[in-house]
Amino acid sequence: MKIAMLARNPNLYSHKRLVEAAEERGHTLDILNTTRCTVNIASHRPTVMYRGETLSGYHAVIPRIGASITNYGLAVLRQFEMSGVWSLNESVAIGRSRDKLRSTQIMAKHGLGLPLTAYANDPKQAEEIIKAVNGPPVVIKLLEGTQGIGVVLAETLKGGASIIEAFRGANVNIMVQEFIKEAGGSDIRCLVVGGKVVAAMKRQGAEGEFRSNLHRGGTAQLIKITPEERSTAVRAAKHMGLNVCGVDLLRSNHGPVIMEVNSSPGLEGIENATGKDIAGQIIEFIEGHAKPNSTKTKGKG
């Protein structure tokens, strides 16, 4: 099988592991720098060019699109899909998950556990928004943030209002969420592959840090999740339409609540914490599901 991976950094642990897992199973996996791909739009002949050559012969594509180039990366991925290449995670699902507000609305529609969340455009409503989510304290998030960047804890009403006004003054979109104090600066990352939680770890934030991201100095350890947590993660992946994703949960007094669904989850922390071959399971899923012209978005533009 010939597989393409859309990614900018071939040296990341996750990307090297996926290449290694594919080659161990006799496949070829080419890492294509997403920003070097050119979309050639022509009637009935959708193609992707890479460094001056037309790409062809791929059975599957693994999208590992950076948050900063989401729109361009999705355009490239759609072109692969329209030319009949099967995608591990489809462009529509990735776009859905990258929009924090939209993904929260989808999960709320399907009754999944969430922290109280508010969104408004008028900074004059800042104090009302904070009170609506049982604050202060509250968590204020940039809708386009990732890896804990653009996530702020506001501990007072006036302080929260000032942060909201500053963000809106800079013309960036935010949402405000209830602060789950009982989580104690930790969360649970569930790795879902093909509708099953294949691994889970507890991430603990660094001392004095409410964000538990490993990129921000957090630590990870193996954890046994409850049936309710497992069901929540699986349902989140299903309703987002993602075959592979990381679902981040907090343990609240009223059950598990979803903080984020990540369509390009890192593998280093969870493989090291659990000792599981996640990369291998992803390649095995591709082997069992990659079929030409089977992408749901094919022909829909």
Buried (B, 14 or more C-beta within 10 A) or exposed (E): BBBBBBBBEEEBBBBBBBBBBBEEEEBBBBBBEBEEBBBBEEEEEBBBBBEEEEBEEBBBBBBBBBBEBBEBBBBBBBBBBBBBBBBBBBBBBBBBBBBBBBBBBBBEEEEBBBBBBBBBEEBEBBBEBBBBBEBBBBBBBBBBBBBBBBBBBBEEBEBBBBBBEBBBEEEEBBBBBBBBEEBEBBBBBBBBBBEEBBBBBBBBBBEEBBBBBBEBEBBBEBBEBEEEBBBBBBBBBEBBBBBBBBBBBBBBEEEBBBBBBBBBBBBBBBBBBBEBBBBBBBBBBBBEEBEEEEBEBBEEE
